[in-house]
């Protein structure tokens, strides 16, 4: 029965109201085209607009439920979940703007610095999501699901090589030394977000959303720090197929955020 519920969530998710899904779909299509044509300036514009549309969708959805100009409504306990999700979307938008600026330049120490700042905002986004998920009903918190997801998520990112100081023969990534601790901290927070959603969601939409978000981060990391194959250390972003992993990362990211916005 659970498998049918998961399939139903995938096929008929609760998404933001029109015209936001249509606009986001068009922008994602343009992002993929810009990645394929290696047209970075256009891609930056499309990504910023797509992220802004997600934030707008969240505000629009929440404003139909309560008055944004009422302090009592903003602080009300019943609106805490929505407000924390919107806060997360705002922080995510700032991180996206910084990230696309760093992602459009060669992989230099300056680019890594901008990436650190972007991922710091994305880490705060995850913290806002964690607070949102735990604000609904703490009596529904499933400790066993939380612990199992933490262990599985940690083992997964470690097996992929994101937690290793030196690249192993089977690792998919080669992380520069200055990025090792930021990567470890960011994926630790991401795994915590996934575990919290898994332990609190009475359905599957939030769970699916955060797993897709983590998958998008893996694609982004692979595009930035991935290797061609076992035994080689060439970065995949220099290959003609690099736009594929980058595009998949953005597809998964905007789909995950749309699912979370649909929970408002």
Secondary structure as UniProt FT lines:
FT   HELIX           2..11
FT   TURN            18..19
FT   HELIX           20..36
FT   TURN            37..38
FT   HELIX           40..63
FT   TURN            64..65
FT   TURN            68..69
FT   HELIX           71..75
FT   HELIX           77..79
FT   HELIX           80..103
FT   HELIX           109..135
FT   HELIX           138..140
FT   HELIX           143..160
FT   TURN            161..163
FT   TURN            169..170
FT   HELIX           177..179
FT   HELIX           180..200
FT   HELIX           205..225
FT   STRAND          226..227
FT   TURN            230..231
FT   HELIX           236..238
FT   TURN            240..241
FT   HELIX           242..261
FT   TURN            262..263
//
